[in-house]
Amino acid sequence: MTATPNNGPTESANVRVARRAIDDYLGRTAAAEDLARWRDSGRIDDKLAEDVARAAWDAVQDATPPPPSPQAGPAEKTTQSPERAERHRRAGAVALGLRELGYHLDETLLPGPDMAAG
């Protein structure tokens, strides 16, 4: 883990999204000591950072509809809900922001080059 960067206007949008995701995740699931450490130092361990990123990607999966039937027309096969698109954008921002904060994430939690456009 690295030193905590400034919480200020120089932070990227991804870092701000990641900090909010950490707050949300710890507010729902954290042990008292993890929550206290986050509030005192602004840091969590790499395992918790991976859990936060994984939860963000799980939210994308939750918003993903089942595959269309083989008889579906082309329009039905290519549409993506705005909710899923937003969750996908957010999950990528969370993962990138966590990396910017110095956390080491498994490569599978980082958006790939094909995800750059959202």
BASE-244190 format. One line per 4 residues: for each residue x, y negated, z negated of C-alpha. Coordinates in steps of 0.001 Angstrom, whole numbers, padded with zeros to 6 digits, m for minus. Example, Ala and Ser with C-alpha at 12.3 -4.5 7.8 and 13.67 -1.06 7.14 Angstrom:
BEGIN
012300,004500,m007800 ~ 013670,001060,m007140
END
This chain:
BEGIN
000000,000000,000000 ~ 001163,m003534,000639 ~ 000710,m006811,m001163 ~ m002730,m008390,m000971
m002902,m011041,001750 ~ m004570,m014371,001164 ~ m008350,m014364,001013 ~ m008795,m017418,003146
m009689,m018882,006489 ~ m006558,m017345,008060 ~ m007964,m013837,007599 ~ m009227,m012188,010738
m012891,m011372,011195 ~ m011959,m007676,010961 ~ m010396,m008197,007529 ~ m013488,m010020,006292
m015697,m007180,007575 ~ m013409,m004623,005920 ~ m013519,m006459,002576 ~ m017338,m006536,002714
m017382,m002818,003575 ~ m015147,m002067,000584 ~ m017440,m004089,m001688 ~ m020516,m002292,m000348
m018944,001151,m000563 ~ m017572,000687,m004073 ~ m020866,m000808,m005213 ~ m022637,002398,m004141
m020142,005117,m004944 ~ m017148,004032,m006992 ~ m015914,005180,m010316 ~ m015580,002354,m012812
m011781,002331,m012580 ~ m011798,001981,m008771 ~ m014289,m000849,m008899 ~ m012320,m002601,m011660
m009043,m002268,m009734 ~ m010684,m003684,m006585 ~ m012129,m006642,m008492 ~ m008891,m007296,m010408
m006310,m006839,m007663 ~ m008197,m006762,m004365 ~ m006623,m003367,m003622 ~ m007810,000219,m003441
m005824,003339,m002660 ~ m005446,004745,000849 ~ m007845,007623,000119 ~ m010647,005192,m000764
m009822,003104,002313 ~ m010276,006225,004452 ~ m013577,006936,002687 ~ m014768,003396,003489
m013832,003789,007173 ~ m015416,007240,007332 ~ m018657,005869,005821 ~ m018742,003162,008508
m018365,005753,011288 ~ m020951,007991,009596 ~ m023406,005085,009827 ~ m022865,005057,013609
m023597,008767,013746 ~ m026746,008254,011663 ~ m028022,005752,014243 ~ m027220,008005,017188
m030340,009618,018611 ~ m030311,013268,019609 ~ m029272,013936,023180 ~ m032026,013393,025745
m033680,016337,027345 ~ m032130,017544,030606 ~ m035319,016442,032382 ~ m034933,012821,031215
m034474,010124,033792 ~ m031194,008193,034191 ~ m032458,005130,032293 ~ m033213,007189,029202
m029803,008828,029342 ~ m027837,005550,029393 ~ m029626,003307,026897 ~ m028076,002603,023522
m029978,001061,020657 ~ m028878,m002391,019478 ~ m028620,m000974,015944 ~ m026185,001728,017044
m024152,m000765,019063 ~ m023892,m003072,016040 ~ m022926,m000204,013722 ~ m020294,000887,016246
m018856,m002632,016470 ~ m018822,m002889,012676 ~ m017158,000516,012185 ~ m014375,m000453,014569
m013919,m003777,012780 ~ m013835,m002055,009373 ~ m011147,000399,010507 ~ m009040,m002303,012152
m009465,m004642,009183 ~ m008384,m001938,006737 ~ m005301,m001343,008851 ~ m004584,m005112,008891
m004808,m005055,005094 ~ m002036,m002450,005057 ~ m003992,000716,004434 ~ m002891,003904,006154
m005826,005513,007945 ~ m006016,008808,009746 ~ m005793,008168,013503 ~ m009250,009676,014008
m010752,006780,012040 ~ m009287,004106,014304 ~ m011127,002974,017431 ~ m009498,004247,020600
m008718,002228,023720 ~ m012027,003293,025261 ~ m013820,001618,022354 ~ m012331,m001815,022901
m015370,m003090,024738 ~ m017708,m001830,022030
END
